[in-house]
Amino acid sequence: MTSTTEKTAAKSAHKVGFVSLGCPKATVDSEHILTQLRAEGYNIVPSYEDADLVVINTCGFIDAAVEESLDAIGEALAENGKVIVTGCLGAKDDVVQQAHPQVLAITGPHATAEVMDAVHHHLPPQHDPFMDLVPPQGVKLTPRHYAYLKISEGCNHSCTFCIIPALRGDLESRPVNDVLAEAKRLKEAGVQELLVISQDTSAYGIDVKYKTEFWEGMPVKTRMTELCEALSGLGIWVRLHYVYPYPHVDEIIPLMNEGKVLPYLDIPFQHANPRILKAMKRPASSEKVLGRIKKWREQCPDLTLRSTFIVGFPGETEAEFQDLLDFLDEAQLDRVGCFTYSPVEGAVANELGEAIPEEIKEERLARFMEKQSGISTERLKRNIGKEIQVLVDEIDEEGAIARSMADAPDIDGLVYIQDAHDLQVGDLVMVHIDQTDEHDMYAVLVD
């Protein structure tokens, strides 16, 4: 039973509203802040009117994200009046101040301590031991069965279209023993899939010269390969995101073929034309990339490759765009996202060539997606008749909605399992693939 003291403490605890915008890396920042708020006795409430103040974790990478963040701040101010801003847009505090001068405080990304200082100033904590009921894995914004595992902050690249280093700083790798301890807590809390994220996962440990730490009595290097080896011992799905094509990425492919990590690589190639890649300051040529893709698939036939690209980069010619379409034909990537170039304030690329008219950008985007649509459809057809393992994400009136090893949450396809009402979210099951389309697969349970 709940005691009178406990009920009184819960009723009198300060209440904080929280809005989380942006990428998975921002989601992890939000989880850290929420965990600290709960640890200090604050209640997290879902509505503006119930909150004593609101914290908004913003995105500021492209113009559309800036606009969404400013709109969210404006809405919270109108509905509540007391707003603390954090996140990538917070790194541009002048932009926030100009649009919304009445905000209580502004911090940049991965700034849990600074956010808590602001909360303490405007809403002093009412510490009570009955409120310190934070689970060992912390407060998560993802479903119970999967979680993001952020291994580093910042980035050492100077890509001309990107301002992330200016927003999040240089590479700062987390100690590998801290990462593994968090991964173990998540596994023990019921997580079935870890999504390893950072700005540049391949660069993990470069800043600390691949320092050796100790994890459960064993030495482990602060390096992507050794991290993957250690994570594989947890016996759950491990998926790698934001992997730059450094030479040592080749070391990961055998681990994928052995089933130690998922055979899935998320590598943002961004373009294929040599001049555009040089203007972008990207680290690889399309010829080398095609050769490595061929080698990777020879070593790991089940490998799924996801990538993202930009069309309409300043000065991009029709011939250079055609090089990108030709690359798609050669590479035969499984999953692809594409964006039109956005002239983010402060990006060096804005001055590198003549701006491409919006109508041409959109026309190239449509042609790009049409080309990739056919490729994705044909590659997915290869699964028809196969039996594969899937992770159940949702149960609805028609059955279960799951994901295969080839599908990351929110960005890739789904597996629809008919007549599977007895399954539960988080179940790992075998299914038979009967049908596919451009993005998704349709299956029945294997007896």
N, C-alpha and C positions, 0 to 999 in steps of 0.2 A: 504493500500500500504506500501511497505517496503521503508523506508527513505534512502537517500544517506548515512547518518551517520551510519545507521544500517548495510548497505551493506559493507561499508568500515571497520567497526568494525569486522564483520564476516570474511572478507577477510584477515585481518591482525592478527587475533587471532592465537595463537600458536596451533599446531595440534599434537595430541597424538594418537598413535596407541595402541591398547589394545588386549592382548591375555589372555583368561581366561581358565585355565585347572583345572581338579580335580573335587571334589565332590560338592554337593549343598552348603555345608558350605563355600567352597571356592568361589562359585558363589555369595553368599551374600557379602563376602569380596570385590569381584570385583565390585558389584553394589554400595557399599559404596564409593569406590575409584572413580568410574565413576561419581557418583553424585557430589562428591566434586570437581572433575575436571571441570565439567560443571558449577557448582556454581561459580567457580573462572574464568570463561570465556574461558576455553580451549575447542577447538573443538575436537571431537573424530572422527577419520577417519578410514576407513576399510582396508587401504593398507599400506604397509611398505614405499613405495616410496613417499606417500603424507605426512608422519608423520615427525615431527621434532625430536621426540624420541618415543620409544616404551616401554610400561610397560607390563611385563609378570607375571601373577599370576600363580605360579607353584604348582605341587603336588609332594610329596616326600615320600609317604607311602610305596609303594612297588617298586621293582627294575624296573618294566616296566614303572611305572609312572615317576620315576627319569629319565629314558632314554628318555621318551617322552618330559619331561620338558627341559632337556639339549639340545635335538634336536631342540626344539622350540626356545630356546635362541640362539643357533648357527645360525639358519635360520634368525632370526631377526637381529643378528649382521651382517650377510653377506649381507642382503638386505637393512639394514638401518644404522647400525653402532653405534647407541646410544640406549642402553637398560638398563632399571631399572628392577631388579628382586625382586619379593616379593612372599609370600606364604610359604607353608610347606617346600619346598626344600630350600628356603631362610634361614630357621633355621639351615641348614647345609651349612653355607656360605663357608666353606673350599672346599666342593664338587663343588660348583659353581665356586669359584675362580680358582680352579685347572683346570677345564674344559674350563672356559671362563674368563680369568683374565682381559679382556678389558671391562667388564660390568661397567656401571657408578655407580651403588649402589645396595646393597643387603639388604633386610629386611625380617623378618619372617612373619608368618600369622597374620591376623586381625591387620594390622599395617598401617591404613589409614594415620595417622598423619606423620609417618616416610616416607611413599611413597610420600606424598605431599611435605615434606621437600626436598626430593631428586629432585622432579620435579621442585620445586622453584629454587633450586641451579643451575640446568642445563638448565632450561627454565623458567625464571622469568615471573610471570603472568602479563598479560596486562588487568587489570581490566577495564571493561566497563559495565555500567548498562544494555545496550542492550543485553548483552550476558547472563545475570542472569535469564534465562528463564527455570529454573529447575522445573519440575512438583512437586507437594506436596509429591507424593509417592517416589520421587527420580528416578534415572535412573535404569531401570530393564533390565536384560538379558533374562528373561522369557517372554513368550507371555503375552499380556495385561490381560488375563482372569485368570491366576493363578500366585502365587508368593510364594517364600520361606520366612518363618518367623523364623529367628534364635533367639533363646531365651537364649542361653548361649554360652560361649567359654570354651575350655579346658575340662579336664576329671580327676577325682580322682581315676580311676581304674588303676591297674598295670598289665593288661593282658600281659602275657609273649611274645605274638607274635606281640605286637603293640608298636609303638614308638610315637603315637599321643600325649600323655602327655609331652614328651620331645620336641615335635614340637610346640604344642599349649598351654602348661602349664596346671595348675590345673583348676578345675571348677570355672567359674566366671559367675554367673547368671546376666542377665540384669534385671533392675528394672521392675516389672510387669506392672507398669503404662506406662513405655516407650514402652514395647512390645504391650500393648493394643492400645496405641496411633498410633503406626505404623500400626497395623492391621486395625484400623478404616480408616486411610488414604488410605490404599490399597483397602479396600472395596469401599470407595468413588470414587476411580480412576477406578473402573470397575472390580476389581478382584472378581472372583466367587469361587476361591478355595485357601485356605491357607495351605501350607505344612509346618508344624511345625518341625524344625530341630535343632539339637545340636549334640554334641558328645554323650550325655547321657540325653535324654529328661526326663526320670523318676527322675533324680537327681536334676531337676530344683529347686532352692531355698535352697538346703541343706547348701550351703556355707554361706548364709545370715540368717540361722536359720528360714527360711520361713517368712521373714519379711513382715509385713503388710504395703501396700502402699494404696494410695487413687486414684481411677479412677472414674472420673465424679461424685465425691461426695460420692462414696461408697467404703468401705474398701475391699481390695482384697489381699489375701495372695500370696506371691511369691512361689507358689507350683503348680504342674502340674494339680491337680484336679480343684483347684479354677481358674487357667488360662483357662482350657477348658470350665468351666461353663461361664466365662466372654466372651470368644470368641464365644460361641454358640449364644450369643445375637446379633451377627452381621448378622445372617441369611444367611450365606454362608457356603460352604463346609469347614470343618476343618479336616485335615488328619495328624495323628501322625507318625513320623518316629523316628528310633533309640531309641526304648523304651527298657530299661533293665527290666527284670521280678522281680522288687521289689514287696513286698507285697501290697503297695498302688496302684499298677496298677489295682488291682481288683476294686478299686473305679471308674475307668473310664468306665468299661464295662456297668453299668447301664446307663451312659450318652450316650453311643453308642446305646443302645437299645431304648432309648427315642428320638433318632434322633438329639441329641445336637451336637455330633461330629460324623464323619464317622465311621461306624463299620469296622475299619481297624487297625490292629496292626502290626507294623514292628519291630520285636524283633530278634536281632542277637543271636541265640542260640549257633552257632559255632560248637558244637559237641554234642554227647550223652553219650559217654563212660565215666564213673566216673573218671578213672585215667587220661584220656586226659583232661577232664574238670578241674581237680585239677591242672594238669601241666600248663594249660592255665590260671589258676587263674580266672576262670569264676564263677559267683555268684549263680548258681542253678544246681540242679541235674536233670537228665532226668525223674526220677520217679515223682518228685514234678511237673515238667513242664507238664507231661502228665495229671496229676490230675487237674491242673489248667486249661489246655486247655479244658478238658471235662466240667469243671464248667463254664468257659467263654461261651462256645457254648450253654450250657443250659440256661444261662442268656440272651444271645444275639445270636439267631439262624443264623442271617445274617452276623455274624462276619467273616471277611477275615483275615487270618493269613499269613504274609510274614516273611521269615527268611533267614539268610545266614549261610553257614557252610564252614569249612576248612577241606580238606582231605590232607593226607600226612604230618600231623604234626610230628615233629621229634620223632622217636620211635614208631609211630602208627603201631600196629600189624594188621594182617588180621582179627583177631577176634574182635579187637576194632573197625575196620572199619565196620565189620558186625553189631556191636551194633548200629552204625549210620544208616545203612540201615533198621534195625529192628525198630528203632525209627521213621523213615519216615512212615513205614507201620502203626504204632500205632497213630502217631500224625495227619496224613492226612492233612498236611499243604497245603494251597491253592497256594501260590507263594513261590518259593525257588530259591536262588542263591547259587552257590558253587564256591570255588576257591581252587586251589592247594596251599599248604603252600609255601610262599616266604620268604627266609632267609634274612629279612630286616636287614641291618647293624645296630647294637646296640640293637637288640631284644634279650631278655634273653632266649627265646625259642630255639635259635640256638644251645645252649649248653646243652639242656635238654635230648637229646637222639640222636640216630644215624640218620643221614639224610636219608630220603627215596629217592631212585633213581627216577629220573624224569619220567621214563617210567612207574613205578608203580604208581606214583602220577596221571599221565594222565589216566592210566587204571582205577583207582579208581574213578576219576572224571567222566569218561564215564559211569561207572556202577551206580554211584550215580544219574547222570542226567537221565539215562534210567529209573531207579526206580521212580524218582520224576515225569518224563514225564507222566507215566501212571496214577499216582495219580492226577496230575493237570488236565489231560484230563477228568478223571471221575468226579472230583469235578465241573468242569466247565459245564459239561453236565446237571447238576441239574438246570441250568438256562433256558434250552430250554422250551419254552412255557410261560415264565414269562414276565411280563411287568415291566421294571425297568427305573429309571431315569439315564440319561447320560449327560455328559458335552462335547460339541462339541469343538474339538481341531483344525480341519482342514476341508476344503472343497476341493474335487478334482472332476475329470471328472465323476467318478462313483457314487458320493454321498458325504456323510459326514463321517469323522473319529472322533470318540468320545471315551470317557472313562467312565466306570461305577464307582460306589463308591468303587469297589474292585480293581481299577487300578490306581496306581500312575504314573505320567508322566515319560517316558523314561525307566522305569524298569519293568512295568507290561504289561498286554495285552491291546488290543484296541477293540472297538466296531465299526464295519463297517455298516453304515446305507445306504441302497440302495435308489436311487431316492430321495435324500433329498437336492436338490440344493438350495432350498429356505431358508435353515437354514444359520445361521451366526456363526462364531467362537465366543465361549463364551455362546452360547445358552444352557439352561438346558431344555431337552425335555424327554418325555416318549417314549420308544420304546418296540417293541415285539421281543424277542429273538427267532430266527428261527433255528439257527445252531451254533455249537461251534467246536473248535479244541483244541489243547494243550494249546494255549495261548489266542486266540482271540474269539470274538463272532460276529455273523452276524445278523442284525436286520432290521426291517422296522418301520417307524414312526407309532405311535398310533394316530388315528384320534381323 
